[in-house]
Amino acid sequence: MSSGNFKTTYKADNAIFQTTFVIVWMFILFVGILVFPFIAGSYFLYVMNLVCIAVIGCLGLNLLSGFAGQLSLGHGGFLAVGGYFTVILIAKAGLSIWVAIPIAGCFTAISSLVISGSSLRLRGLYFTISTLAFQFIIEHIILHWENLTGGPKGIPLPSDEIPKFLGGSLRNKYFFLMAFTIAAIIFAKNISRSKTGRAFVAIREMELAAKVLGLNIAKFKIIAFLLSSFFAGIAGSLYVLNKGFIGPEDYNLQVSIEYIMMVLIGGIGTILGSIFGAIFVVILPEALRLVFSNLGSTYPFLSRVISDIQNIILGLIIIVFLIFEPEGLEGIWRRIKRYWKNWPWTY
Amino acid sequence: MGQGVFQMFIQILISGFAVGTIYALVAVGFVLIYKGSRVLNFAQGELMLCGAYICFSLITQFHLNYGLAFFLTLIFSALLGFITEFTILRPMVGKPLFSIFAITFGLGFLLKSSVALIWTHETYPFPGPEFLSSPSNGAIYQFISKLNITTIIAGSILLAFFLVFFKYSKVGLAMRSTANNQYAALLMGIKVRRIFGITWAISYIVAAIGGILIAWMTALCPTLSFIGLKAFPIAVLGGMESIPGAILGGLIIGVIENIAAGYLDQVLGGGIKEVTAYVILVLVLMVKPYGFFGREEIERL
């Protein structure tokens, strides 16, 4: 009897569900997702909605930075493009959200061509710095093109243009966002299994070798960029629909850094890692806030410094993860899985 | 009309040079670390913050005189540099650049929030020496502020000192050889680990000086660390690995920023100053991807 999971064909190696066990667990998870909104309180639903959006954005960044190895500091900028485009399409052009979301995603993807054009010549860290420039230029445009973006005040989403079911309960929003998230996960998973996904990994591991193997580096980098910004555009779009309002403060550099943290903490270059990372990074500040608001009632001076302590903990977590757990949460998950697979004969 | 326009231009130029000197100091620290250990330091602005706040505390709380406070700040900064290198960067040796770059985000969060925790988010005026703070003789020739001139002179002396240090001192030579080829440097008996520590210490020191000068010119608050992000466009302009390039890049960006703020703000609506550096960055990357002093990396198939 084989211990562990061996494959004898490429097809088996590429399958989404590697074992029947996985199918069972997926089914249980799916039921859990369906049942969750009926048992959870409104606060948990609110957090879960944020997690859904973050997962989509994080998948996008992971495709570009994790799979293709091009670290981008401009993800917040892409989220902003998606979000603002959605609001403008809905509020000014009067489109319905079902048209506006895909158009916003596509437009964000097209907008990424602006920087990918110049950044294809750049390698590694130079590329990263050029995306930093993109982030700042987008922020500037948002703040100063007031006719279009509303400047620092932002634009509220007109409530009569949004379908009824989104305006009401958090539960409806949850199902709406969850549907997008599941679609995004399946899409990203399939990309990672395809020739394109393998090409990304080849470029990340060694560009020269990938070129020697006959890959068109420029083409695949552009594809990675397009896909990443498409995901970001959709995530930005959903973020706005969830919040009902758009303002420049949701898209600054800190957001870009948070997305990078999701990728790093979750696990570089894995789909599961993006999900773990997004959950972790969204829930951590909420959990800390909960802890500190409890402590704050007994020690009032704490309430002044909550945000600072939060950031210190965040910084420490990044450092600790990168030093001691470079494979992220996904690596921990894999280790646990391996331990139980052969239990009790582990070594 | 002519006189006024000319005066304004000179004013803009001088304050541009003053800011440029500070940028140059920040960028030199940044380039030093990149050159020495291939680490892109995202936390350069936070290093700056640490130095400025330490100096501020020494002056206002411990009532030391300026020279002593400045000297002690440099020592503390160097210590912080060694500690940072030993605890955070040392374990990352050999890891992918992606991770090392990202760990400096963590460092940035940590330093900035610690500073905010200790000194709160309030804005303090930075106490300058007597002869500069009295308003009656705050300017030479009505339109050139003494503060700017002092900043330029102080910054230039320090930058010249560092250039000479790298060029002629034994430690400077060891640092340059380590940057050039780590293994060869090891074989020559250079203690590469110690050199990495010294690199970070000097980077902290340079950043602290920049921080003190900028806090002195404006005011002291945690958001000052945003200046550290300017180090990226400046370093790219200078070619990432060249210290003279970083100095020149800092001056160029400082001056262009001020000119843009002075002349374009009315046309394009405020806030141009903040993005000028990044627009220049994009343009430079399009025309000369390795900056003005950078070494082009050529790969052969």
HADDOCK unambig.tbl for C-alpha pairs under 7 A between the chains (distance, minus, plus):
assign (segid A and resid 71 and name CA) (segid B and resid 98 and name CA) 6.98 0.50 0.50
assign (segid A and resid 118 and name CA) (segid B and resid 286 and name CA) 5.84 0.50 0.50
assign (segid A and resid 122 and name CA) (segid B and resid 289 and name CA) 6.65 0.50 0.50
assign (segid A and resid 129 and name CA) (segid B and resid 232 and name CA) 6.68 0.50 0.50
assign (segid A and resid 130 and name CA) (segid B and resid 282 and name CA) 6.42 0.50 0.50
assign (segid A and resid 133 and name CA) (segid B and resid 278 and name CA) 4.93 0.50 0.50
assign (segid A and resid 133 and name CA) (segid B and resid 282 and name CA) 6.88 0.50 0.50
assign (segid A and resid 136 and name CA) (segid B and resid 275 and name CA) 6.52 0.50 0.50
assign (segid A and resid 137 and name CA) (segid B and resid 275 and name CA) 6.19 0.50 0.50
assign (segid A and resid 140 and name CA) (segid B and resid 275 and name CA) 6.88 0.50 0.50
assign (segid A and resid 144 and name CA) (segid B and resid 269 and name CA) 6.99 0.50 0.50
assign (segid A and resid 305 and name CA) (segid B and resid 117 and name CA) 6.54 0.50 0.50
assign (segid A and resid 308 and name CA) (segid B and resid 113 and name CA) 4.90 0.50 0.50
assign (segid A and resid 308 and name CA) (segid B and resid 116 and name CA) 6.65 0.50 0.50
assign (segid A and resid 308 and name CA) (segid B and resid 117 and name CA) 5.99 0.50 0.50
assign (segid A and resid 311 and name CA) (segid B and resid 109 and name CA) 5.91 0.50 0.50
assign (segid A and resid 311 and name CA) (segid B and resid 110 and name CA) 6.82 0.50 0.50
assign (segid A and resid 311 and name CA) (segid B and resid 113 and name CA) 6.06 0.50 0.50
assign (segid A and resid 312 and name CA) (segid B and resid 109 and name CA) 6.13 0.50 0.50
assign (segid A and resid 312 and name CA) (segid B and resid 110 and name CA) 4.72 0.50 0.50
assign (segid A and resid 312 and name CA) (segid B and resid 113 and name CA) 5.75 0.50 0.50
assign (segid A and resid 312 and name CA) (segid B and resid 114 and name CA) 6.79 0.50 0.50
assign (segid A and resid 315 and name CA) (segid B and resid 106 and name CA) 3.98 0.50 0.50
assign (segid A and resid 315 and name CA) (segid B and resid 107 and name CA) 6.29 0.50 0.50
assign (segid A and resid 315 and name CA) (segid B and resid 109 and name CA) 5.00 0.50 0.50
assign (segid A and resid 315 and name CA) (segid B and resid 110 and name CA) 5.03 0.50 0.50
assign (segid A and resid 316 and name CA) (segid B and resid 106 and name CA) 6.38 0.50 0.50
assign (segid A and resid 316 and name CA) (segid B and resid 110 and name CA) 6.73 0.50 0.50
assign (segid A and resid 318 and name CA) (segid B and resid 103 and name CA) 6.52 0.50 0.50
assign (segid A and resid 318 and name CA) (segid B and resid 106 and name CA) 5.32 0.50 0.50
assign (segid A and resid 319 and name CA) (segid B and resid 103 and name CA) 5.56 0.50 0.50
assign (segid A and resid 319 and name CA) (segid B and resid 106 and name CA) 5.58 0.50 0.50
assign (segid A and resid 322 and name CA) (segid B and resid 99 and name CA) 6.56 0.50 0.50
assign (segid A and resid 322 and name CA) (segid B and resid 103 and name CA) 6.68 0.50 0.50
assign (segid A and resid 323 and name CA) (segid B and resid 91 and name CA) 6.40 0.50 0.50
assign (segid A and resid 323 and name CA) (segid B and resid 92 and name CA) 6.37 0.50 0.50
